[in-house]
């Protein structure tokens, strides 16, 4: 074949430089501060639910993970006919001892028609938002509509986002807080103070997980230890309670006792992934669960009575990151906070990548070494 394309008799036309939009960590923080945390959560929850409603449009897979004694590094891909998205994310519970975040992430959107990377973004802050938005979106379908009191067990970096998602999107008005690290709870209380008056919010600091769960309509678990723990046991359940189990998100890490799952109607994002990583990993392979998309599409019931105990065994799924990337890109564009980067080299001739080396040389000519 000559220099012409195999699929055309016409020679190629030089393409303009490929420019990738970019949202940095500082840009994302400015965007959320300018837009409002609750407003960002609302937009993200709407996008996530919209994508779950077209679940069948996506090519889905469980995330690809590498595990070590210290934690996990994961790649989370998903695609539809138009877009490809992935997230790179870690989970290292002991990172805080090193002054590092437990979770760090970035992600990318690409055009399926050309493979062009159109948007590169931080996803550390965005993952916290999307996790909380997913929790609230799921609770709209699974929790009692009159739920106004939520326990938050584990008051680390995800806790503020979960609190504000349920306050802003579901009308929760009382938060019951517990963490084995009292400094984490104090931090959460401080960060929520601006919302106390504006949302009529009551905050109760508790001495144990059992005390926090007492009287709660919704119990959210956000613990970080990479261990098979029992944060919630069956004796803490009450009729009508909804459990939002977020912390159990890798093999060997759980938060709920098996008896809690047996006493619940259990809902998951993507069953093949949750059976490996979620609280579900401790149950037999035939333990019945319902994927959340089935409830959202009306194919399966969520809560069937006010007395049901429901559990959302949330491990995070790539479809939610795709929706989060779409949301942050749209909000960033509207706010004028997106930068551009030259991630892909410009090519005058798409078959001559080597020419970029000469173009980068100061004299325009690559230096030659004499043969020995």
C-alpha positions in Angstrom: 0.0 0.0 0.0 1.3 3.5 -0.8 1.1 6.6 1.4 -2.6 6.7 0.8 -5.0 5.4 3.4 -6.1 1.8 2.8 -9.8 2.8 3.1 -9.6 5.8 0.6 -8.2 6.8 -2.7 -7.5 10.2 -1.4 -4.2 11.1 0.4 -4.5 12.0 4.1 -5.1 15.6 5.2 -2.9 16.9 8.0 -4.8 17.1 11.2 -4.7 20.0 13.6 -2.9 19.6 17.0 -4.9 17.4 19.4 -5.7 19.4 22.5 -6.9 17.6 25.7 -8.9 19.5 28.2 -7.5 19.2 31.7 -8.9 19.7 35.2 -6.2 19.9 37.9 -6.6 19.1 41.6 -6.6 22.8 42.4 -9.0 23.5 39.5 -11.4 20.9 40.8 -11.3 22.4 44.3 -12.0 25.9 42.9 -14.8 24.4 40.8 -16.6 22.7 43.7 -16.1 25.7 46.0 -17.6 28.0 43.3 -20.4 25.7 42.4 -21.3 24.5 45.9 -20.7 21.0 47.3 -24.4 20.1 47.5 -25.0 21.5 44.0 -22.1 19.4 42.6 -23.5 16.3 44.4 -26.9 17.0 42.9 -25.6 17.3 39.4 -23.4 14.2 39.8 -26.2 12.1 41.3 -28.5 13.0 38.3 -25.7 12.0 35.8 -25.1 8.7 37.6 -28.8 7.8 37.7 -29.1 8.8 34.0 -26.3 6.4 33.1 -27.7 3.6 35.2 -30.9 4.0 33.3 -29.0 3.1 30.1 -27.0 0.3 31.7 -27.3 -2.0 28.7 -25.5 0.6 26.5 -22.2 0.1 28.3 -19.3 -2.4 27.9 -18.7 -3.3 31.5 -16.0 -5.2 33.4 -14.9 -5.6 37.0 -11.9 -3.4 37.8 -8.4 -4.7 37.2 -6.6 -4.6 40.5 -3.1 -5.2 41.9 -3.1 -6.0 45.7 -0.3 -5.8 48.2 -0.1 -6.0 52.0 -0.3 -2.2 52.1 -3.3 -1.7 49.8 -4.5 -1.8 46.3 -4.0 -0.1 42.9 -6.9 -0.4 40.5 -7.9 0.5 36.9 -11.6 1.0 36.3 -12.6 1.1 32.6 -16.1 1.4 31.0 -17.3 2.4 27.5 -20.3 3.0 25.4 -20.6 3.6 21.6 -19.3 7.2 22.0 -17.0 7.4 25.0 -14.3 5.4 26.7 -13.5 6.2 30.3 -11.1 4.9 32.9 -10.0 5.7 36.4 -6.7 5.0 38.1 -7.2 4.8 41.8 -5.4 3.4 44.9 -6.6 2.4 48.3 -3.8 2.4 51.0 -5.3 2.7 54.6 -1.9 3.3 56.2 -1.0 6.3 53.9 -2.2 8.8 56.5 0.8 7.8 58.7 2.9 9.1 55.8 1.0 12.3 55.3 -0.6 10.9 52.2 -4.3 10.4 51.2 -5.7 7.0 51.6 -7.3 7.3 48.1 -5.7 9.1 45.2 -7.0 9.0 41.6 -7.1 10.5 38.1 -9.1 9.6 35.0 -9.7 10.2 31.4 -12.4 10.4 28.8 -11.6 9.4 25.2 -13.6 9.5 21.9 -14.5 6.0 20.8 -14.5 7.0 17.1 -10.9 8.2 17.1 -9.3 7.3 20.4 -8.5 10.9 21.0 -8.2 11.7 24.8 -10.5 14.6 25.2 -10.5 15.2 29.0 -8.0 14.3 31.7 -8.9 15.1 35.3 -7.9 14.6 38.9 -10.4 12.2 40.5 -9.4 12.2 44.2 -11.8 15.0 45.2 -14.2 13.9 42.4 -14.2 10.2 43.6 -15.3 11.4 47.1 -18.1 13.4 45.4 -19.2 10.5 43.1 -19.2 8.0 46.0 -21.4 10.2 48.1 -23.7 11.0 45.1 -24.0 7.3 44.3 -24.9 6.5 48.0 -27.6 9.2 48.0 -29.0 8.2 44.6 -29.2 4.5 45.8 -30.8 5.5 49.0 -33.5 7.5 47.1 -34.6 4.1 45.7 -33.9 1.9 48.8 -34.3 3.9 52.0 -37.7 4.9 53.6 -38.8 8.3 52.1 -39.2 9.7 55.6 -35.6 8.9 56.7 -34.3 11.9 58.6 -31.6 10.5 60.9 -28.3 9.0 59.6 -25.4 7.4 61.5 -22.0 7.8 60.0 -19.5 5.3 61.4 -16.0 6.2 60.3 -15.4 9.9 60.1 -12.5 10.2 57.7 -12.1 11.9 54.4 -15.3 10.6 52.8 -17.6 11.5 55.7 -18.3 15.2 54.9 -19.3 14.3 51.4 -21.6 11.5 52.5 -23.2 13.8 55.2 -23.9 16.6 52.7 -25.2 14.2 50.0 -27.8 12.9 52.4 -28.6 16.3 53.9 -28.9 18.0 50.5 -30.4 15.3 48.4 -32.5 13.2 50.9 -33.5 15.7 53.6 -31.5 14.1 56.5 -31.6 16.4 59.5 -29.8 14.5 62.3 -26.3 13.0 62.0 -25.1 10.6 64.6 -21.3 10.3 64.4 -18.7 7.8 65.6 -15.1 7.0 64.9 -12.5 5.2 67.0 -10.3 8.3 66.4 -12.1 11.2 68.2 -10.0 13.7 66.3 -11.6 12.5 63.0 -15.1 13.1 64.5 -14.1 16.6 65.7 -12.8 17.4 62.2 -16.1 16.3 60.7 -18.1 18.4 63.2 -16.0 21.5 62.4 -16.4 21.0 58.7 -20.2 20.6 58.9 -20.7 23.7 61.1 -21.6 26.1 58.2 -24.5 23.7 57.3 -26.0 23.4 60.7 -28.0 26.6 60.7 -28.7 26.7 56.9 -30.1 23.2 56.9 -31.5 22.9 60.4 -28.9 20.2 61.1 -28.4 18.4 64.4 -25.2 16.6 65.1 -24.8 14.0 67.9 -21.4 12.7 68.7 -21.6 9.1 70.0 -19.3 6.8 72.0 -19.7 3.6 70.0 -20.9 2.3 66.7 -23.9 0.7 68.4 -24.9 4.1 70.0 -24.6 5.8 66.7 -26.9 3.3 65.0 -29.5 3.5 67.7 -32.5 5.4 66.3 -30.9 5.9 62.9 -33.0 5.4 59.7 -29.8 5.1 57.6 -26.5 3.7 58.8 -23.4 4.6 56.6 -20.2 2.8 57.3 -16.9 4.4 56.0 -14.1 2.6 57.8 -10.7 2.3 56.2 -8.9 -0.6 57.8 -8.0 -3.4 55.4 -9.5 -6.1 57.6 -12.4 -8.4 57.9 -14.2 -6.3 60.5 -17.7 -6.4 62.0 -18.6 -2.8 62.4 -22.4 -3.5 62.2 -23.9 -6.7 63.6 -27.4 -8.0 63.5 -28.3 -6.7 67.0 -27.9 -3.1 65.7 -30.6 -3.5 63.1 -34.1 -2.1 63.4 -37.1 -2.6 61.1 -37.0 -0.2 58.1 -33.3 0.6 58.4 -31.2 1.2 55.3 -27.5 0.3 55.4 -25.1 2.2 53.1 -21.9 0.0 53.4 -19.1 1.9 51.6 -15.9 0.9 53.4 -15.7 -2.7 52.3 -14.1 -2.3 48.9 -11.4 -4.8 48.4 -10.8 -8.5 49.1 -10.2 -9.2 52.8 -12.0 -6.0 53.8 -15.5 -6.1 55.2 -17.7 -4.0 57.6 -20.9 -5.9 58.0 -21.5 -9.2 59.9 -22.8 -12.0 57.7 -26.0 -12.0 59.8 -26.7 -8.4 58.7 -26.6 -9.4 55.0 -28.9 -12.4 55.7 -31.4 -10.1 57.5 -31.3 -7.6 54.6 -32.4 -7.2 51.0 -29.0 -6.6 49.4 -28.3 -4.4 46.4 -25.1 -4.0 44.5 -23.6 -2.1 41.6 -22.0 -4.8 39.5 -22.4 -8.3 41.0 -19.2 -9.9 39.6 -17.1 -7.1 41.2 -19.0 -6.9 44.5 -18.7 -10.6 45.1 -15.0 -10.3 45.1 -14.6 -6.9 46.9 -17.7 -6.1 48.9 -19.2 -7.3 52.1 -20.8 -9.9 49.8 -17.4 -11.7 49.6 -18.2 -13.5 52.9 -21.4 -15.0 51.5 -21.9 -18.1 49.4 -22.0 -17.7 45.6 -25.7 -18.3 45.5 -26.6 -15.6 48.0 -29.3 -13.5 46.3 -28.6 -9.9 45.5 -30.1 -7.3 43.1 -28.1 -5.1 40.8 -29.1 -1.4 41.4 -29.8 -0.7 37.7 -32.6 -3.2 37.8 -34.4 -1.2 40.5 -33.7 2.1 38.7 -35.2 0.7 35.5 -38.2 -0.7 37.3 -37.2 -4.3 36.5 -36.9 -5.3 40.1 -38.4 -4.0 43.4 -36.3 -2.0 45.8 -37.9 -1.6 49.2 -41.1 -3.6 49.3 -42.4 -2.4 52.8 -41.6 0.2 55.4 -40.2 -2.7 57.6 -37.7 -4.0 55.1 -34.0 -3.8 56.1 -32.1 -2.8 52.9 -28.3 -2.9 52.3 -26.4 -1.1 49.5 -23.1 -3.0 49.4 -21.2 -0.2 47.6 -17.7 -0.8 46.2 -17.7 1.8 43.5 -18.1 1.1 39.8 -16.5 2.6 36.7 -19.9 3.7 35.3 -20.1 6.2 38.2 -16.7 7.6 37.4 -17.7 8.1 33.8 -20.7 10.1 35.0 -18.5 12.0 37.3 -16.0 12.9 34.6 -18.9 14.0 32.3 -20.2 16.2 35.2 -16.9 17.8 36.1 -16.1 18.5 32.5 -19.4 20.2 31.9 -19.3 22.2 35.1 -15.6 23.1 34.5 -16.4 24.3 30.9 -19.3 26.4 32.2 -17.1 28.0 34.9 -14.1 28.5 32.5 -11.8 26.5 34.7 -10.6 23.9 32.2 -7.0 24.1 31.0 -5.6 22.4 27.9 -2.6 20.2 27.5 -0.7 18.8 24.5 -0.9 15.1 25.5 -0.7 13.8 22.0 2.1 14.9 19.6 1.0 16.9 16.5 1.8 15.1 13.3 2.1 16.7 9.8 2.2 13.2 8.5 0.3 10.7 10.7 2.6 7.9 9.5 5.8 9.8 10.4 6.0 9.9 14.2 9.8 9.9 14.0 9.7 13.4 12.5 8.6 14.8 16.0 12.2 14.0 17.2 13.8 16.2 14.6 11.2 19.0 15.2 12.2 18.9 18.9 16.0 19.1 18.2 17.4 22.7 18.6 18.9 22.7 15.1 16.0 20.7 13.6 18.5 17.8 12.9 19.0 14.9 15.2 22.7 14.5 16.3 24.5 11.5 14.8 27.0 9.3 16.7 29.9 7.9 14.7 30.1 4.1 14.7 32.9 2.8 16.9 
